[in-house]
Amino acid sequence: MNVALFVVVAAVLLAASISVVAGRELVRSVLWLAVALASTAVLFVLLHAEFIAAVQILLYTGGIITLMLFGVMLTARITGVRIAVGSAGRVRGGLVAVGVFATLAWGILASQGTIVAHEPLDPESTTRLLGAAFLTDYLLPMEVLSLLLLAVMVGAIVLARRRDPS
């Protein structure tokens, strides 16, 4: 993996993540979240996990960001109130960030740098096995999830449509 490219993508991811948290406008924070999720997909590509990168783009960067933008726009239209984060929220967020960083640092240092060597998997066969599992063992949960997403879309359309005053 090219270390310089990794550093650039990691810097973009870090800057976008900070912009998500520090942003004062909710729509811009959601757009910065899209940049952060796309940067994560690029990191997956650099780690030779192309399937996970594709899922990251399709589900998170495409689907979740679209739903969040609809939710933000509908909420702003209904209430007309801007959401502001006070200094107490920033302090709590900073404490949580320090706690997560400390936990991750402790886990990395406790591992003593050991790396478990394994043979690389063939991406084509792994993707084929995953697809077969979705269409056999996990077919019912996938269909239930698709119905749930359909219900969410219909609900969003019903909420977003204009009300006839007469």
LINDA-V330360 format. One record per pair of residues at least 24 apart in sequence whose ideal C-beta (glycine too) atoms are under 8 Angstrom apart, sorted by the first residue. I is the first residue (numbers start at 0). J is the second residue. Records with the same first field share a line. If there is no record, write none. Layout:
I = J + J
This chain:
0 = 45 + 46
1 = 45
4 = 45
5 = 42 + 45
8 = 38 + 41 + 42 + 45
9 = 42
11 = 38
12 = 38 + 39 + 42
20 = 92
23 = 83 + 84
24 = 81
25 = 71 + 75 + 81 + 82
26 = 68 + 71 + 72
29 = 64 + 67 + 68 + 71
30 = 64
32 = 64 + 67
33 = 60 + 64
36 = 60 + 63 + 64
47 = 122
49 = 122
50 = 122 + 125 + 126 + 129
66 = 151 + 155
69 = 155 + 159
73 = 155 + 158 + 159
